[in-house]
């Protein structure tokens, strides 16, 4: 996965916001879908990105025996893919998101669009970075692209 760091910078891109697909499934619904398959799993990361013309939630987690991943279509809440892998590390040392303490995708989006006004969010990722829950949101405005990072617990921009 390619990671870009544009903190307080912009980059020219060519996205047409009127051609972005609809997001009809909220983060909570996607998490419920994940928990229906992996009820005891802790969540490590949640992302919502474009994949083959649709938005897809990718939720990664683990329990005491395995890593688990699920992909959910953000249009119709259908599972597009899932996988598990037997743990090959000490899961007690693994970090996870405390979703009761983090702001929602919707609230993170509101903060990001206030920071980069008149922009359209196109990609979201919530993950634990050095024991800190961080939202990374990529937004576009005209032909500019910007990544906004938000502390998911304190709501502060990073």
Secondary structure, 3 states (H helix, E strand, C coil): CCCCCCCCCCEECCCCHHHCCCCCCCHHHHHHHHHHHCCCCEEEEEEEEEECCEEEEEEEEECCCEEEEEEEECCCCCEEEEEEEECCCCHHHCCCCCCCCCCCHHHHHHHHHHHCCCCEEEEEEEEECCCCEEEEEEEEECCEEEEEEEECCCCCEC
